[in-house]
Amino acid sequence: MWEYTDQVMEHFERPRNVGVVARIDGEGQVGSLSCGDALRLTIQVDRDKDLIEDAKFQTFGCASAIASSSALTEMIKGRTLDQALSITNQDIADFLGGLPREKMHCSVMGQEALEAAVANYRGEKPKAKEGEIVCECFGVTDVEIERVIRTNRLTTVEEVTQFTKAGGGCGKCLEKLEVILDQILKKSRPKSAPGNGQGAGRMTALKRIRLIEDAIANQIAPALMRDGGDIELVDVDGPEVFVTLKGSCASCPSSKRTLADFVTERLRTLVDPAIVVREYRPE
């Protein structure tokens, strides 16, 4: 039995926006019944403002698939198309207070359905499957796998399966997944943060602080604000970064995971792999 958050169970038991919008301006369909999960997303757009007026879904799948679809429609209504497209699968999972790692592919499916619906509205041709099929059981290509690895910073084959389903059937593609993963990780290492490798000793304290301030202001805070949260930089002491979570993040039961899985990882990627993030609590 999966351990679901209260938010997941709420959106599963009482899903929002089920059905089809009154005027279908764009639609996206991903997955298939043969794979176990299928999602159809329809959107109604204010053409003058390029704004999503309404969004509804029809999903066949597990609790995570239904909850992710419900959350997605709530997140995109009232946003411009470009704002909606900035939502990642991790944003969907965070909106739900987290998903079991084995169910992260449900949030990926939601992101793909949104991209397909917006492309359909804009009159763009449906994207053909790019790359070579790696997982024949679920029809997952090497291009899709690489994208998910990079977007979610995956480091193991098990995580790749959790996010894409690839390798979760007969298992014949597991060796190919290992090869793809190794190639991506090797390519990414030379491009690591300024504080890593030979440049580590040349980073001044002032430069470190400015990089941290920029990362929080331009990447981390905007992501948290989409879910009603916020973050404030309090102090920097060597590799230790002290922050205060605000808004919905302050009282969220998943706040520790937000610090560990999102804030810390983003700062380590953008600034210095040695960074340790601590929540500041005034005495």
C-alpha positions in Angstrom: 0.0 0.0 0.0 1.4 3.4 -1.0 1.7 6.1 1.6 -0.1 9.1 0.1 -0.2 12.6 1.5 -3.5 14.1 2.7 -3.5 16.3 -0.4 -3.2 13.3 -2.8 -6.1 11.5 -1.1 -8.2 14.7 -1.2 -7.7 15.1 -4.9 -8.2 11.4 -5.5 -11.4 11.1 -3.5 -12.8 14.5 -4.5 -11.1 15.3 -7.8 -11.5 18.8 -9.2 -12.4 19.6 -12.8 -13.4 16.2 -14.1 -14.9 16.0 -17.6 -14.5 18.2 -20.7 -14.5 22.0 -21.0 -17.5 23.7 -22.6 -15.4 24.9 -25.5 -12.4 22.8 -26.4 -9.7 25.1 -27.6 -6.9 22.6 -27.0 -6.6 19.1 -25.9 -3.8 16.7 -25.1 -3.9 12.9 -24.7 -1.0 10.9 -23.2 -0.6 7.3 -22.1 -2.7 4.4 -23.1 -5.0 1.9 -21.5 -2.6 -0.8 -22.4 0.1 0.8 -20.3 -2.2 1.2 -17.3 -2.6 5.0 -17.3 -4.2 7.4 -19.8 -5.0 11.1 -19.5 -7.0 13.5 -21.7 -6.7 17.2 -20.8 -8.9 19.8 -22.4 -8.5 23.6 -22.0 -10.6 26.6 -22.8 -8.6 29.7 -23.6 -9.3 33.5 -23.5 -7.8 34.3 -26.9 -7.4 38.0 -26.1 -5.4 37.4 -23.0 -3.8 34.1 -23.9 -5.2 32.9 -20.6 -6.5 29.4 -19.6 -10.1 30.1 -18.5 -11.0 26.5 -17.8 -9.3 23.1 -17.7 -10.8 19.6 -17.2 -9.5 16.1 -17.4 -10.5 12.5 -17.9 -8.1 10.0 -16.4 -7.9 6.2 -16.3 -5.3 5.2 -13.7 -4.3 4.9 -10.1 -4.9 7.4 -7.2 -1.7 9.3 -8.1 -2.7 9.7 -11.7 -6.1 11.0 -10.8 -4.7 13.3 -8.1 -1.9 14.6 -10.4 -4.5 15.4 -13.1 -6.8 17.2 -10.6 -3.9 19.2 -9.2 -2.7 20.1 -12.7 -6.1 21.6 -13.7 -6.2 23.7 -10.5 -2.7 24.9 -11.1 -3.1 26.1 -14.7 -6.5 27.8 -14.5 -6.1 31.5 -14.6 -2.6 31.4 -15.9 -1.3 32.4 -19.3 -0.2 29.6 -21.6 3.4 30.4 -21.1 3.0 30.5 -17.3 1.3 27.2 -17.4 4.1 25.7 -19.6 6.6 26.6 -16.9 5.0 24.1 -14.5 7.1 21.0 -14.2 6.2 17.5 -13.1 8.0 18.3 -9.8 5.7 21.3 -9.3 2.7 19.0 -9.6 4.1 16.6 -7.1 5.0 19.5 -4.7 1.4 20.8 -5.0 0.2 17.5 -3.7 2.7 17.5 -0.8 4.8 14.9 -2.6 4.2 11.6 -4.5 5.7 8.2 -3.8 8.8 7.9 -6.0 7.3 4.9 -7.6 4.4 7.1 -8.8 6.3 10.1 -10.1 5.5 9.0 -13.7 1.9 10.3 -13.0 3.2 13.8 -12.6 5.3 13.5 -15.8 2.2 12.4 -17.6 0.4 15.5 -16.5 3.2 17.8 -17.7 3.2 16.0 -21.1 -0.6 16.3 -21.5 -0.4 20.1 -20.8 2.3 20.6 -23.4 0.3 18.6 -25.9 -2.9 20.6 -25.2 -1.1 24.0 -25.6 0.5 22.8 -28.8 -2.9 21.7 -30.1 -4.4 25.1 -29.3 -1.6 26.9 -31.0 -2.1 24.9 -34.2 1.2 23.1 -33.9 1.5 19.6 -35.2 1.6 16.9 -32.5 5.2 16.0 -31.8 6.1 12.7 -33.1 8.0 10.4 -30.8 11.6 11.6 -31.0 14.5 9.2 -30.7 14.6 5.4 -30.5 12.3 3.3 -28.5 14.2 2.0 -25.5 11.4 0.4 -23.5 9.1 -1.5 -25.8 6.7 -2.4 -23.0 5.7 1.2 -22.4 6.9 2.9 -25.7 9.4 5.2 -24.0 12.2 6.7 -26.1 15.7 7.7 -25.3 14.8 11.3 -25.8 12.0 11.1 -23.2 14.3 9.3 -20.8 17.1 11.9 -21.2 14.7 14.8 -20.6 13.3 13.3 -17.4 16.7 12.5 -16.1 18.0 16.0 -16.7 14.8 17.8 -15.4 14.6 15.8 -12.2 18.3 15.2 -11.7 17.9 11.4 -11.5 20.9 9.3 -10.7 19.8 5.7 -10.6 18.0 3.3 -13.0 15.4 2.7 -10.3 14.5 6.4 -10.4 14.3 6.4 -14.2 11.7 3.6 -13.9 9.8 5.4 -11.2 9.6 8.6 -13.4 9.0 7.0 -16.8 7.9 3.4 -16.3 10.8 2.4 -18.6 12.2 -0.9 -17.3 9.1 -1.7 -15.3 7.9 -4.4 -17.6 10.0 -7.2 -18.9 13.2 -5.6 -17.8 15.1 -6.1 -21.1 15.9 -2.4 -21.4 17.5 -2.0 -18.0 21.0 -2.2 -19.4 20.2 0.5 -22.0 18.8 2.7 -19.2 22.1 2.3 -17.4 24.1 3.3 -20.5 21.9 6.4 -21.1 22.2 7.4 -17.4 26.0 7.0 -17.3 26.4 9.1 -20.5 24.3 12.0 -19.1 26.0 12.0 -15.7 29.4 12.0 -17.3 28.4 14.9 -19.6 27.0 16.9 -16.7 30.0 16.6 -14.4 32.3 19.1 -16.2 29.4 21.6 -16.2 29.0 21.5 -12.4 28.6 24.5 -10.2 31.3 27.3 -10.0 32.2 26.1 -6.5 33.1 22.6 -7.7 36.4 21.2 -8.9 39.4 23.4 -9.6 37.4 26.6 -9.3 36.3 25.9 -5.7 39.3 27.7 -4.1 38.8 30.8 -6.2 35.2 31.6 -5.2 35.2 34.5 -2.8 32.6 34.8 0.0 31.0 37.8 -1.7 30.6 35.9 -5.0 29.1 33.0 -3.2 26.6 35.2 -1.4 25.6 36.9 -4.6 25.1 33.6 -6.4 23.0 32.4 -3.6 20.9 35.6 -3.5 20.4 35.3 -7.3 19.4 31.7 -7.2 16.9 32.2 -4.4 15.4 35.4 -5.9 15.1 34.2 -9.5 14.6 30.4 -9.4 13.7 29.1 -5.9 11.3 31.8 -4.6 9.2 32.0 -7.8 8.8 28.2 -7.8 7.6 28.3 -4.2 5.3 31.2 -4.8 3.4 29.2 -7.4 2.1 27.1 -4.5 1.5 30.1 -2.2 4.8 29.8 -0.4 8.0 31.9 -0.2 11.5 31.9 1.1 13.8 34.5 2.6 17.6 34.4 2.9 18.6 35.1 6.4 22.4 34.5 6.5 25.3 32.7 4.9 28.1 31.3 7.0 30.6 29.5 4.7 28.8 26.5 3.1 25.8 26.9 5.5 22.8 28.9 4.2 20.1 29.9 6.6 16.7 30.6 5.3 13.1 31.1 6.5 10.2 29.6 4.8 7.1 31.7 4.5 3.5 31.5 3.3 2.1 28.0 2.8 5.6 26.6 3.1 5.9 27.7 6.7 3.2 25.4 7.9 3.5 22.7 5.3 4.2 19.2 6.7 6.6 18.7 3.8 8.7 21.8 4.6 11.7 19.7 5.6 11.5 17.8 2.3 11.2 21.1 0.5 14.4 22.3 2.1 16.2 19.0 1.5 15.0 18.0 -1.9 14.4 21.3 -3.6 16.1 24.3 -2.0 19.3 22.4 -1.1 19.6 20.6 -4.5 19.0 23.8 -6.5 21.6 25.7 -4.5 24.1 22.9 -4.8 23.5 22.7 -8.6 23.6 26.5 -9.2 26.2 27.6 -6.7 28.3 25.0 -4.8 27.9 21.2 -4.2 29.1 21.8 -0.6 26.1 24.0 0.4 24.1 22.9 3.5 20.7 24.6 3.9 19.3 25.1 7.4 16.0 26.6 8.4 16.4 29.7 10.6 14.2 29.7 13.7 14.6 32.7 15.9 15.0 31.9 19.6 
